Amino acid sequence: MGMVEVAILIFHPFSQTYKFDFLILCVGRYAVAKHPKFPHEAGPEVFHGQVLHSMDFSRMPHADADELTRGKRVVVVGSGKSGIDIVAQCAEANGSKYPCTLVYRTANWTMDPNLKWGAFFEKMMTSRLAELMVHKPGEGFVLSLLATVLTPMRWLIARATETYYKALMPMRKHGMVPDHSFSAAMLGWRISVLPDRFYDAVDEGGIVLKRCDSFSFCAGGVVLDGTGERVDADVVILATGFDADRLLSGVFASPWFREIIVAEPSDTMLPLYRHCVHPRIPQMAVVGYAESAASIYPYEMMAKWVAHLLDGTVHLPSVAAMERSVAEWESWGQWAKRRSGGFFLKSCIATATTWYHDQLCRDMGYSPRRKRGEGFLADWLQPYGPTDYAGIQ
């Protein structure tokens, strides 16, 4: 491999250049906060309280976070994973005396792990049988036909899950039924785990739910656009997501690098072979961008794959072959985005995680069938997880 020249700018009156044989970027995708935009004199600057992003709140020590919210009127904007967790945390601390208000535009599907179907669904959807029911990148004619044939089964499972949760959770009562189907949510993995006693806190007055398309700030809190309702607040926490592309593009001083890695016209996949290496920059790897239902062990598999690449046991194919693989994932991402109604997180591989790991295993010289000795049915019916890949070094 050739030398890679990397300019590292430090906060001093000079910059220094270091040269490496290989560069690995592990910058993640959750370090640059995404903030909503507001009209003039309707943003945080007019609010007399404190405004922060969920990223800043999660970084605070527990004692400081408790001090910030305890005995305060808190508004949380956004009903994603971070939003509902923060709301539940505030409600536990303050109860109904100082209820926490959740302002959200779109409700998302949540799974209650305390319900039997929730535990069963989690195990079932991480099995090879579940992946047979969805299309996969570069799957070939037979698997594509099989996924098409099994589509009604996947639809029935998703509908049964919707019906089950609607029956056992007061989603309709509180206006928390999502506009999109559970099947669509699975493809983009817009699914989160419901905090304990979340709806109990709603019923007891510790959580107040407010649905609106947009909002603005006023001196004493926030104003819900459309109705004009004012929600008084001392603290507003914006659980409004992250700008992963901005985080990654900010690493590169060269416009050429930014353009071919981040500024591609795709909004579904980064153009990385095996979600790690750009076909035209083989001396650099990105670890930790692709998203899954449980991302830590896929990131570990990426790191192992890169280690094998550096060790020489993994050999990159030709540029053309790598670009074909990238195009297959891009085509699959476009399909998943269409089928999910546009609710698709960029580089989300949640419904094809085992398929992706199979590719990495074959590259590294390991069998993708990780349940050896447990029988044929176990490999297809049992869930795949971190322990199945523990033996890969």
Stockholm file with secondary structure:
# STOCKHOLM 1.0

chainA/1-393         MGMVEVAILIFHPFSQTYKFDFLILCVGRYAVAKHPKFPHEAGPEVFHGQVLHSMDFSRMPHADADELTRGKRVVVVGSGKSGIDIVAQCAEANGSKYPCTLVYRTANWTMDPNLKWGAFFEKMMTSRLAELMVHKPGEGFVLSLLATVLTPMRWLIARATETYYKALMPMRKHGMVPDHSFSAAMLGWRISVLPDRFYDAVDEGGIVLKRCDSFSFCAGGVVLDGTGERVDADVVILATGFDADRLLSGVFASPWFREIIVAEPSDTMLPLYRHCVHPRIPQMAVVGYAESAASIYPYEMMAKWVAHLLDGTVHLPSVAAMERSVAEWESWGQWAKRRSGGFFLKSCIATATTWYHDQLCRDMGYSPRRKRGEGFLADWLQPYGPTDYAGIQ
#=GR chainA/1-393 SS CCCEEEEEECSSSCEEEEEESCEEECCCSCSSBCCCCCCTTSSGGGCSSEEEEHHHHHHSCHHHHHHHHTTSCEEEECCSHHHHHHHHHHHHHHTTTSCEEEEESSCCEEECTTSHHHHHHHHHHTSHHHHHTSCCTTCHHHHHHHHHHHHHHHHHHHHHHHHHHHHHSCTTTTTCCCSSCHHHHHHHTCEEECCTTHHHHHHHTSEEEEECSCEEEETTEEEETTTCCEEECSEEEECCCBCHHHHHHTTCSCHHHHHHHTSSSCSSCCCCBTTTEETTEEEEEECSCSBCSSCHHHHHHHHHHHHHHHHTSSCCCCHHHHHHHHHHHHHHHHHHHHHTTTCCCTTBCGGGHHHHHHHHHHHHTCCSCCCTTSCHHHHHHSCCCGGGGTTCC
#=GC SS_cons         CCCEEEEEECSSSCEEEEEESCEEECCCSCSSBCCCCCCTTSSGGGCSSEEEEHHHHHHSCHHHHHHHHTTSCEEEECCSHHHHHHHHHHHHHHTTTSCEEEEESSCCEEECTTSHHHHHHHHHHTSHHHHHTSCCTTCHHHHHHHHHHHHHHHHHHHHHHHHHHHHHSCTTTTTCCCSSCHHHHHHHTCEEECCTTHHHHHHHTSEEEEECSCEEEETTEEEETTTCCEEECSEEEECCCBCHHHHHHTTCSCHHHHHHHTSSSCSSCCCCBTTTEETTEEEEEECSCSBCSSCHHHHHHHHHHHHHHHHTSSCCCCHHHHHHHHHHHHHHHHHHHHHTTTCCCTTBCGGGHHHHHHHHHHHHTCCSCCCTTSCHHHHHHSCCCGGGGTTCC
//
